[in-house]
Amino acid sequence: MIPIEEYKRYLKIQNITYDEELQNIINAVETKVEQFLNRNLLAQNYVEYYDGSGSELLILRNIPVNSITKIEYYEGRVNNVDVWTEWTQDNQYSRLLIPKEKHGIILEGGIFIKGIQNFRITYNAGYTTLPYDINLACKELVKIALDNSPLGKSYLGVTA
């Protein structure tokens, strides 16, 4: 999520001898941060199934929502094949909105019909640049992990 060079500037590390080991610590910390937040942080595309809410708002699993590519409604099975109908503006809704909280989508002039996994949403969510607080938390957690590892002593030139 954050380049190793940015971590090294933050930690005031110029040594390149242990970059592979430092990268392993960075990877472990960033993975734990995503697990703690229960989501992927970097922007990526998703195709996910949702229960229709019976309202115009549908909360998506990944945030911030950047864009919606496709909304599909499950029509049932025909000849053992799932049938999905793509919903489009002016047919099933008048306007598609992403609320300012960027946590879901709003169908102005339409509703997400109540049902179980009856919507398939294709969208993009996540950050292209990590927010400052998450970026700083990752750096501080890497610093703590580094300070408590034998690698920290190596970077400081201290023998174990």
Sequence and secondary structure as in RCSB ss.txt:
>XXXX:A:sequence
MIPIEEYKRYLKIQNITYDEELQNIINAVETKVEQFLNRNLLAQNYVEYYDGSGSELLILRNIPVNSITKIEYYE
GRVNNVDVWTEWTQDNQYSRLLIPKEKHGIILEGGIFIKGIQNFRITYNAGYTTLPYDINLACKELVKIALDNSP
LGKSYLGVTA
>XXXX:A:secstr
   HHHHHHHHT    TTHHHHHHHHHHHHHHHHHHHTS  B EEEEEEE   SSSEEE SSSSEEEEEEEEEEE
EEETTEEEEEEE BTTTBSEEE  TT SEEEEET    S SS EEEEEEESBSS  HHHHHHHHHHHHHHHHTSH
HHHHHHT   
